């Protein structure tokens, strides 16, 4: 009986090992097939994060649901998904040895450039030369050798009227075009404008396109070849000048009004592109807005223009201006969509950290994944307003 019992145990163990081998043999081809299956990008990724409140559709996609990369035959062929456009010397960037403003490519910039060259500089030069000439004349004419007995004149009505009216007239002549330019710089964007939201971070920029599906682009400065680590891409002359080239350029259409909205996640930054005549502060807990229209295709550079910490000088801006058709192709390559032409934007632009922002939506999605879906919800969560003092300065960088 003992021998039969031992034999039964041996037979049972053999059958168990045979069954395990069969299961492993079936699992191995399946794993190999999964490993060799092509990467489908967003199609095979985790589901998109939970949607924000009603009317909020500018949330950047999470990294788990990043849009598929551009087709190799699409117009977005550069490493950052933008267009392979090289910078033009003297256009959209500072030029060594030159004096004056950069060539302007917006209507406000062209007018400001004309005002600077035709009104301000001649006026400043004339006033400075006049004052300098008067000083030399007074020193020479009323020196002690020529006037041993000083004059006791205390008033001269004609001179007093002249030196009172002349500055007033000069200021009025300068104020008239200045007020018009100031008003034009803060003119609201018309219907059909392309909305771009620039978010300042220490020390890089993130951009969202609320009207084009809410996708997000993050731009960091490209380092020099001697400073990059293993696997990092170094700056080349095709990327742009030193300290101004970025790993991701933002793309905007030519001839279409641009609605620029700025804010920040941490400290005050400033989005500035000299060729656009744009300098708009990015303040935590606040949304600033301006509009402009780019008239010429090209590559234009800028920088953060507000002292924001140790690496303030390493927050460049690179804008690639292309035709509307190329812009639409770039948007589709990024996984976005084009709105109805001429339709006013109806997207809600939340502040970083506010309800509906990218950080809050991602946080809500993580909570939902951890706790499971909530059933039988009959009332929507109340909307909350966020003041600047209660801004938690969340990351606001979904998709990084």
LOTIBA-927124 format. One record per residue (C-alpha): residue in one letter; x, y, z. Coordinates in Angstrom, 1 decimal, m for minus. Example, Ala and Ser with C-alpha at 12.3 -4.5 7.8 and 13.67 -1.06 7.14 Angstrom:
{'a'; {12.3; m4.5; 7.8}}
{'s'; {13.7; m1.1; 7.1}}
This chain:
{'x'; {0.0; 0.0; 0.0}}
{'x'; {2.8; 2.4; 0.8}}
{'x'; {4.4; 1.7; m2.6}}
{'x'; {1.1; 2.3; m4.3}}
{'x'; {0.7; 5.6; m2.3}}
{'x'; {4.2; 6.8; m3.4}}
{'x'; {3.5; 5.9; m7.0}}
{'x'; {0.2; 7.8; m6.9}}
{'x'; {1.9; 10.9; m5.5}}
{'x'; {4.5; 10.7; m8.3}}
{'x'; {1.9; 10.4; m11.0}}
{'x'; {0.0; 13.4; m9.6}}
{'x'; {3.1; 15.5; m9.5}}
{'x'; {3.9; 14.6; m13.1}}
{'x'; {0.5; 15.6; m14.2}}
{'x'; {0.7; 18.9; m12.4}}
{'x'; {4.0; 19.8; m14.0}}
{'x'; {2.7; 18.9; m17.4}}
{'x'; {m0.3; 21.1; m17.0}}
{'x'; {1.9; 24.1; m15.8}}
{'x'; {4.2; 23.6; m18.8}}
{'x'; {1.1; 23.8; m21.1}}
{'x'; {m0.1; 27.0; m19.6}}
{'x'; {3.4; 28.6; m19.8}}
{'x'; {3.7; 27.5; m23.4}}
{'x'; {0.4; 29.3; m24.2}}
{'x'; {1.3; 32.4; m22.2}}
{'x'; {4.7; 32.8; m23.9}}
{'x'; {3.5; 33.4; m27.4}}
{'x'; {0.9; 35.8; m26.1}}
{'x'; {3.5; 37.8; m24.3}}
{'x'; {5.7; 37.8; m27.4}}
{'x'; {2.9; 39.0; m29.5}}
{'x'; {2.2; 41.8; m27.1}}
{'x'; {5.8; 42.8; m27.1}}
{'x'; {6.0; 42.8; m30.9}}
{'x'; {2.7; 44.6; m31.4}}
{'x'; {3.2; 48.1; m32.9}}
{'x'; {2.9; 51.1; m30.5}}
{'x'; {m0.5; 52.7; m31.1}}
{'x'; {0.1; 55.8; m29.1}}
{'x'; {m3.0; 57.2; m27.6}}
{'x'; {m5.1; 54.3; m28.9}}
{'x'; {m3.5; 51.8; m26.6}}
{'x'; {m3.0; 54.1; m23.7}}
{'x'; {m5.0; 54.4; m20.5}}
{'x'; {m8.4; 56.1; m20.7}}
{'x'; {m8.4; 59.9; m20.7}}
{'x'; {m8.7; 61.6; m17.4}}
{'x'; {m12.1; 62.6; m16.0}}
{'x'; {m13.6; 65.6; m17.7}}
{'x'; {m13.8; 68.9; m15.9}}
{'x'; {m16.9; 70.9; m15.0}}
{'x'; {m19.4; 71.8; m17.7}}
{'x'; {m18.1; 74.3; m20.2}}
{'x'; {m14.4; 73.6; m19.3}}
{'x'; {m12.7; 71.9; m22.2}}
{'x'; {m9.2; 73.4; m22.2}}
{'x'; {m7.7; 70.8; m19.9}}
{'x'; {m4.4; 69.5; m21.2}}
{'x'; {m4.3; 65.7; m21.8}}
{'x'; {m2.6; 63.6; m19.3}}
{'x'; {0.6; 61.8; m20.1}}
{'x'; {m1.3; 58.5; m20.1}}
{'x'; {m3.5; 59.7; m22.9}}
{'x'; {m1.0; 61.8; m24.9}}
{'x'; {m2.0; 62.3; m28.5}}
{'x'; {m0.4; 60.2; m31.1}}
{'x'; {2.8; 61.5; m32.7}}
{'x'; {2.7; 63.0; m36.2}}
{'x'; {2.7; 60.8; m39.2}}
{'x'; {6.2; 60.9; m40.9}}
{'x'; {4.5; 62.3; m44.0}}
{'x'; {2.7; 65.1; m42.1}}
{'x'; {4.0; 68.7; m42.3}}
{'x'; {5.1; 68.5; m38.6}}
{'x'; {8.5; 67.0; m39.2}}
{'x'; {10.7; 68.8; m36.7}}
{'x'; {11.8; 67.0; m33.5}}
{'x'; {9.3; 69.1; m31.5}}
{'x'; {6.4; 68.5; m33.8}}
{'x'; {6.7; 71.9; m35.3}}
{'x'; {7.9; 72.9; m38.8}}
{'x'; {11.5; 72.6; m39.9}}
{'x'; {12.1; 76.3; m40.1}}
{'x'; {15.5; 77.8; m39.5}}
{'x'; {15.8; 81.3; m38.0}}
{'x'; {16.5; 84.3; m40.3}}
{'x'; {19.4; 86.5; m39.2}}
{'x'; {18.2; 89.9; m38.0}}
{'x'; {14.6; 88.9; m37.9}}
{'x'; {12.8; 87.9; m34.6}}
{'x'; {16.1; 87.9; m32.6}}
{'x'; {18.7; 90.3; m31.3}}
{'x'; {21.5; 91.1; m33.7}}
{'x'; {25.0; 92.0; m32.4}}
{'x'; {26.2; 95.5; m33.2}}
{'x'; {22.9; 96.9; m34.1}}
{'x'; {21.1; 99.9; m32.5}}
{'x'; {17.3; 100.1; m32.5}}
{'x'; {14.2; 98.0; m32.2}}
{'x'; {13.8; 94.6; m33.9}}
{'x'; {11.8; 94.5; m37.1}}
{'x'; {8.1; 94.4; m36.2}}
{'x'; {5.6; 91.9; m37.6}}
{'x'; {2.4; 93.1; m36.0}}
{'x'; {0.4; 96.2; m36.7}}
{'x'; {0.9; 97.6; m33.2}}
{'x'; {4.6; 96.9; m33.4}}
{'x'; {4.9; 98.7; m36.8}}
{'x'; {3.0; 101.7; m35.4}}
{'x'; {5.2; 101.7; m32.2}}
{'x'; {8.3; 101.4; m34.3}}
{'x'; {7.3; 104.4; m36.4}}
{'x'; {6.4; 106.4; m33.3}}
{'x'; {9.8; 105.5; m31.7}}
{'x'; {11.7; 106.6; m34.8}}
{'x'; {9.6; 109.5; m36.0}}
{'x'; {8.3; 111.1; m32.8}}
{'x'; {10.1; 110.0; m29.6}}
{'x'; {13.7; 109.9; m30.8}}
{'x'; {13.6; 113.3; m32.7}}
{'x'; {11.8; 114.9; m29.7}}
{'x'; {14.2; 113.5; m27.2}}
{'x'; {17.2; 114.5; m29.3}}
{'x'; {16.0; 118.0; m29.9}}
{'x'; {15.1; 118.6; m26.2}}
{'x'; {18.5; 117.2; m25.1}}
{'x'; {20.5; 119.3; m27.6}}
{'x'; {18.5; 122.5; m26.6}}
{'x'; {19.1; 122.0; m22.9}}
{'x'; {22.8; 121.2; m23.5}}
{'x'; {23.2; 124.4; m25.7}}
{'x'; {21.4; 126.5; m23.1}}
{'x'; {23.8; 125.2; m20.4}}
{'x'; {26.9; 126.0; m22.5}}
{'x'; {25.5; 129.5; m23.3}}
{'x'; {24.7; 130.3; m19.7}}
{'x'; {28.2; 129.1; m18.6}}
{'x'; {29.9; 131.2; m21.2}}
{'x'; {27.7; 134.3; m21.2}}
{'x'; {27.3; 134.7; m17.5}}
{'x'; {30.7; 133.7; m16.3}}
{'x'; {32.4; 135.9; m13.7}}
{'x'; {34.9; 137.4; m16.2}}
{'x'; {32.1; 138.7; m18.5}}
{'x'; {29.8; 139.8; m15.6}}
{'x'; {31.8; 141.3; m12.7}}
{'x'; {28.5; 142.9; m11.6}}
{'x'; {25.8; 140.2; m11.5}}
{'x'; {22.4; 141.0; m13.0}}
{'x'; {19.5; 141.3; m10.5}}
{'x'; {16.8; 140.3; m13.0}}
{'x'; {14.3; 138.0; m11.3}}
{'x'; {11.4; 137.7; m13.8}}
{'x'; {10.9; 137.6; m17.5}}
{'x'; {7.3; 137.1; m18.6}}
{'x'; {8.0; 136.0; m22.2}}
{'x'; {10.6; 133.4; m21.1}}
{'x'; {8.3; 132.0; m18.4}}
{'x'; {5.4; 131.6; m20.8}}
{'x'; {7.6; 129.8; m23.3}}
{'x'; {9.1; 127.4; m20.8}}
{'x'; {5.6; 126.6; m19.5}}
{'x'; {3.8; 126.1; m22.8}}
{'x'; {6.6; 124.4; m24.7}}
{'x'; {6.7; 121.2; m22.5}}
{'x'; {2.9; 121.1; m22.4}}
{'x'; {2.7; 121.1; m26.2}}
{'x'; {5.4; 118.5; m26.5}}
{'x'; {3.6; 116.2; m24.0}}
{'x'; {0.3; 116.6; m25.8}}
{'x'; {1.9; 115.7; m29.2}}
{'x'; {3.4; 112.6; m27.6}}
{'x'; {0.2; 111.7; m25.7}}
{'x'; {m2.1; 111.6; m28.7}}
{'x'; {m0.4; 108.6; m30.5}}
{'x'; {0.6; 107.0; m27.2}}
{'x'; {m3.0; 106.7; m25.9}}
{'x'; {m4.1; 105.2; m29.2}}
{'x'; {m1.2; 102.7; m29.1}}
{'x'; {m2.0; 101.8; m25.5}}
{'x'; {m5.7; 101.2; m26.3}}
{'x'; {m4.8; 99.1; m29.3}}
{'x'; {m2.5; 96.9; m27.3}}
{'x'; {m5.4; 95.8; m25.0}}
{'x'; {m8.1; 95.6; m27.6}}
{'x'; {m10.1; 92.4; m27.1}}
{'x'; {m9.6; 89.7; m29.6}}
{'x'; {m12.4; 89.3; m32.2}}
{'x'; {m14.4; 86.2; m32.8}}
{'x'; {m12.5; 83.4; m34.5}}
{'x'; {m9.2; 84.3; m32.8}}
{'x'; {m6.8; 81.5; m31.8}}
{'x'; {m6.5; 81.3; m28.0}}
{'x'; {m3.1; 80.3; m26.5}}
{'x'; {m2.6; 80.2; m22.8}}
{'x'; {1.0; 80.7; m21.6}}
{'x'; {1.8; 79.4; m18.1}}
{'x'; {5.0; 80.5; m16.4}}
{'x'; {6.9; 78.1; m14.2}}
{'x'; {10.3; 78.1; m12.6}}
{'x'; {12.0; 78.0; m15.1}}
{'x'; {10.1; 77.0; m18.3}}
{'x'; {6.9; 77.7; m20.1}}
{'x'; {3.9; 75.5; m20.7}}
{'x'; {1.3; 76.4; m23.4}}
{'x'; {m2.3; 75.3; m23.8}}
{'x'; {m4.6; 75.6; m26.9}}
{'x'; {m8.1; 75.7; m25.4}}
{'x'; {m9.9; 76.2; m28.7}}
{'x'; {m8.0; 73.4; m30.4}}
{'x'; {m8.7; 70.5; m28.1}}
{'x'; {m6.8; 71.6; m25.0}}
{'x'; {m3.5; 69.9; m25.9}}
{'x'; {m0.4; 71.2; m24.0}}
{'x'; {3.1; 72.0; m25.1}}
{'x'; {6.1; 72.4; m22.7}}
{'x'; {9.1; 74.4; m23.8}}
{'x'; {12.5; 74.2; m22.1}}
{'x'; {15.7; 75.9; m23.1}}
{'x'; {18.1; 73.9; m25.2}}
{'x'; {21.6; 73.6; m23.7}}
{'x'; {24.9; 74.0; m25.4}}
{'x'; {26.8; 70.9; m26.5}}
{'x'; {29.3; 71.1; m23.7}}
{'x'; {26.5; 71.3; m21.1}}
{'x'; {24.2; 68.4; m22.2}}
{'x'; {24.2; 65.0; m20.5}}
{'x'; {23.9; 61.6; m22.1}}
{'x'; {20.9; 61.2; m24.3}}
{'x'; {20.0; 65.0; m24.3}}
{'x'; {19.8; 67.0; m27.4}}
{'x'; {22.1; 70.0; m27.7}}
{'x'; {21.3; 73.3; m29.4}}
{'x'; {22.2; 73.9; m33.0}}
{'x'; {22.2; 77.0; m35.2}}
{'x'; {19.0; 75.7; m36.8}}
{'x'; {17.3; 75.8; m33.4}}
{'x'; {18.0; 79.4; m32.8}}
{'x'; {20.5; 81.7; m30.9}}
{'x'; {22.1; 80.7; m27.7}}
{'x'; {19.8; 81.0; m24.6}}
{'x'; {16.8; 81.6; m26.9}}
{'x'; {16.4; 78.1; m28.6}}
{'x'; {13.8; 75.8; m27.1}}
{'x'; {13.1; 72.1; m27.4}}
{'x'; {9.5; 72.8; m28.3}}
{'x'; {8.4; 75.7; m30.4}}
{'x'; {4.8; 77.0; m30.2}}
{'x'; {3.2; 77.4; m33.6}}
{'x'; {0.8; 80.2; m34.5}}
{'x'; {m1.0; 81.1; m37.7}}
{'x'; {m0.2; 84.2; m39.8}}
{'x'; {m3.0; 86.7; m40.5}}
{'x'; {m5.3; 85.3; m37.8}}
{'x'; {m5.9; 87.3; m34.5}}
{'x'; {m4.2; 85.7; m31.5}}
{'x'; {m5.7; 85.8; m28.0}}
{'x'; {m2.9; 85.5; m25.5}}
{'x'; {m3.7; 84.7; m21.9}}
{'x'; {m0.9; 84.5; m19.3}}
{'x'; {m0.8; 83.2; m15.8}}
{'x'; {1.8; 81.5; m13.6}}
{'x'; {2.1; 78.6; m11.2}}
{'x'; {4.7; 80.0; m8.7}}
{'x'; {6.1; 83.5; m9.0}}
{'x'; {5.5; 86.4; m11.4}}
{'x'; {6.9; 85.9; m14.9}}
{'x'; {6.5; 88.0; m18.0}}
{'x'; {5.9; 86.7; m21.6}}
{'x'; {7.7; 89.0; m23.9}}
{'x'; {8.5; 88.7; m27.7}}
{'x'; {10.0; 92.0; m29.0}}
{'x'; {9.1; 91.4; m32.7}}
{'x'; {5.4; 91.2; m31.7}}
{'x'; {5.5; 94.3; m29.4}}
{'x'; {4.2; 92.1; m26.6}}
{'x'; {5.2; 92.0; m23.0}}
{'x'; {2.5; 90.6; m20.7}}
{'x'; {3.0; 89.7; m17.0}}
{'x'; {2.1; 86.2; m15.9}}
{'x'; {0.9; 86.4; m12.3}}
{'x'; {m0.1; 83.5; m10.0}}
{'x'; {m3.9; 83.5; m9.4}}
{'x'; {m4.6; 85.9; m12.2}}
{'x'; {m5.3; 85.8; m15.9}}
{'x'; {m4.0; 88.6; m18.1}}
{'x'; {m5.0; 88.9; m21.7}}
{'x'; {m4.0; 90.8; m24.8}}
{'x'; {m4.3; 90.2; m28.6}}
{'x'; {m2.1; 90.6; m31.7}}
{'x'; {m1.9; 89.4; m35.3}}
{'x'; {1.3; 88.2; m36.9}}
{'x'; {1.7; 89.6; m40.4}}
{'x'; {4.7; 87.6; m41.7}}
{'x'; {5.8; 83.9; m41.4}}
{'x'; {9.0; 83.3; m39.5}}
{'x'; {10.7; 82.3; m36.3}}
{'x'; {10.5; 84.8; m33.5}}
{'x'; {12.2; 84.6; m30.1}}
{'x'; {11.6; 86.2; m26.7}}
{'x'; {12.3; 85.7; m23.0}}
{'x'; {10.8; 86.0; m19.6}}
{'x'; {11.1; 89.7; m18.8}}
{'x'; {10.4; 89.6; m15.0}}
{'x'; {13.0; 88.6; m12.5}}
{'x'; {11.7; 85.2; m11.3}}
{'x'; {14.6; 83.5; m9.5}}
{'x'; {18.0; 82.0; m10.0}}
{'x'; {17.4; 80.7; m13.6}}
{'x'; {15.4; 83.7; m14.8}}
{'x'; {17.7; 84.1; m17.8}}
{'x'; {17.0; 80.6; m19.0}}
{'x'; {13.2; 80.9; m19.9}}
{'x'; {13.3; 81.5; m23.6}}
{'x'; {10.2; 81.7; m25.9}}
{'x'; {10.2; 80.5; m29.5}}
{'x'; {7.3; 81.1; m31.8}}
{'x'; {7.0; 79.7; m35.3}}
{'x'; {4.5; 81.7; m37.4}}
{'x'; {3.1; 79.7; m40.3}}
{'x'; {0.2; 79.8; m42.7}}
{'x'; {m3.3; 78.9; m41.4}}
{'x'; {m3.3; 75.6; m43.4}}
{'x'; {0.1; 74.6; m41.9}}
{'x'; {m1.2; 75.6; m38.4}}
{'x'; {m4.2; 73.4; m38.9}}
{'x'; {m2.0; 70.5; m39.9}}
{'x'; {0.2; 71.0; m36.9}}
{'x'; {m2.8; 71.0; m34.6}}
{'x'; {m4.0; 67.7; m36.0}}
{'x'; {m0.5; 66.3; m35.7}}
{'x'; {m0.7; 67.2; m32.0}}
{'x'; {m4.0; 65.4; m31.6}}
{'x'; {m6.0; 68.6; m31.5}}
{'x'; {m8.9; 69.9; m33.6}}
{'x'; {m9.9; 73.1; m35.4}}
{'x'; {m12.9; 75.1; m34.2}}
{'x'; {m15.7; 76.4; m36.5}}
{'x'; {m14.2; 79.3; m38.5}}
{'x'; {m15.3; 82.7; m37.2}}
{'x'; {m16.9; 81.3; m34.1}}
{'x'; {m16.3; 83.1; m30.9}}
{'x'; {m14.4; 81.2; m28.2}}
{'x'; {m16.7; 79.7; m25.6}}
{'x'; {m14.0; 78.0; m23.6}}
{'x'; {m13.5; 78.6; m19.9}}
{'x'; {m9.9; 79.4; m19.0}}
{'x'; {m9.4; 78.3; m15.3}}
{'x'; {m6.5; 79.6; m13.3}}
{'x'; {m3.8; 77.1; m12.3}}
{'x'; {m5.0; 75.2; m9.2}}
{'x'; {m8.7; 76.2; m9.7}}
{'x'; {m11.5; 73.8; m10.3}}
{'x'; {m11.4; 72.7; m14.0}}
{'x'; {m7.6; 73.3; m14.4}}
{'x'; {m5.4; 70.6; m15.7}}
{'x'; {m4.0; 69.9; m12.2}}
{'x'; {m7.4; 69.6; m10.6}}
{'x'; {m8.8; 67.4; m13.4}}
{'x'; {m5.8; 65.0; m13.1}}
{'x'; {m6.1; 65.0; m9.3}}
{'x'; {m9.8; 64.1; m9.7}}
{'x'; {m9.0; 61.3; m12.1}}
{'x'; {m6.5; 59.8; m9.7}}
{'x'; {m9.0; 60.0; m6.9}}
{'x'; {m11.7; 58.3; m9.1}}
{'x'; {m9.3; 55.5; m10.1}}
{'x'; {m8.4; 54.9; m6.5}}
{'x'; {m11.9; 55.0; m5.0}}
{'x'; {m14.0; 53.8; m8.0}}
{'x'; {m16.8; 55.6; m9.8}}
{'x'; {m19.5; 57.4; m7.8}}
{'x'; {m23.0; 56.2; m8.7}}
{'x'; {m26.4; 57.8; m8.4}}
{'x'; {m25.0; 61.3; m8.4}}
{'x'; {m28.0; 63.7; m9.0}}
{'x'; {m26.4; 67.1; m8.3}}
{'x'; {m23.3; 68.7; m9.7}}
{'x'; {m20.6; 70.0; m7.5}}
{'x'; {m21.0; 73.7; m6.7}}
{'x'; {m18.7; 76.1; m8.7}}
{'x'; {m16.1; 77.9; m6.6}}
{'x'; {m14.3; 81.1; m7.2}}
{'x'; {m10.6; 81.4; m6.6}}
{'x'; {m9.0; 84.5; m5.5}}
{'x'; {m5.3; 85.3; m5.8}}
{'x'; {m4.7; 84.8; m2.1}}
{'x'; {m6.0; 81.2; m2.1}}
{'x'; {m4.1; 80.0; m5.1}}
{'x'; {m2.3; 76.8; m4.1}}
{'x'; {0.1; 77.2; m7.0}}
{'x'; {m0.5; 73.7; m8.3}}
{'x'; {1.7; 72.2; m10.9}}
{'x'; {m0.8; 72.8; m13.8}}
{'x'; {1.4; 70.8; m16.1}}
{'x'; {m0.6; 67.7; m17.0}}
{'x'; {1.2; 65.7; m19.6}}
{'x'; {4.7; 66.3; m18.3}}
